[in-house]
């Protein structure tokens, strides 16, 4: 047993999955879905752009809304 926060997360890609994960633990960890957003939105020369940040922010915002809705 521990008093430390425990987080879960493998393959989380939807607000519903984030909510389910957060309901089972103290939070949800998302990694590969963010990496995929970056990889799929690099410029032709492999450089980043402002659109990537906006897409990640929107994605994470949607996940957070899913978690918040499940906590009500």
N, C-alpha and C positions, 0 to 999 in steps of 0.2 A: 504494500500500500504506500501511497505517496500523497503529499499535499501539493506536489508540483502539477502544473497544468498538463493535461494530456491532449494531444491533437491527433486527428486521423486524416487520412487522405491518400487515395491512390485512384487515379483516373477520374477525378472530379472535373466535370465539364458543364454541368447544368446547375441552375439555382436549386433545383430539387435535390440533386446529389449533395450539394454543399450543405443544405439544410439537414438532410439525413445524417451526414457525417457529424455536423455540429451538435445534433441532438444526442449522439452517442458518446460524445466527448466534450472537451472544453473548446474545441474549435476545429476548423478545417484547413488543411494545407493543400494548395494548388500549385503545381509546378509545370508539368508537361503541357498543359493546355495553354499556359502563358508562353512557353517556349515555342509552341506551334504557331501562335499568333505572330510572334516575332519572325519566325522562319518563313511564314507564308506572306509576309508583308515587307520583306527587305526589297530595296531597290534592285534593279537589274545588275548593278555593280556590287551588290552585297552590302550597301550602306543602309543605315537606318533612316527613318524619317519621322516627322511629327505625327503622322497618321498612326503609327504603331503605338505610340503612347496613348493616343485617344482611344484606340481599339482595346488596349489592355485596361484602361480606366473604365470603359463602358462594361467590359466583361466582368471585371472585379466588382463593379457596382451592382451588376445584375446578381452575382453570387451573394453579395452582402444583403441585398433585398430579399433573396430567398431564405437566407439564414434568419434575418430579422422577422420575416413573416411567420416562420415556424416557431419562433419564441413567444409569440402572443398567446 
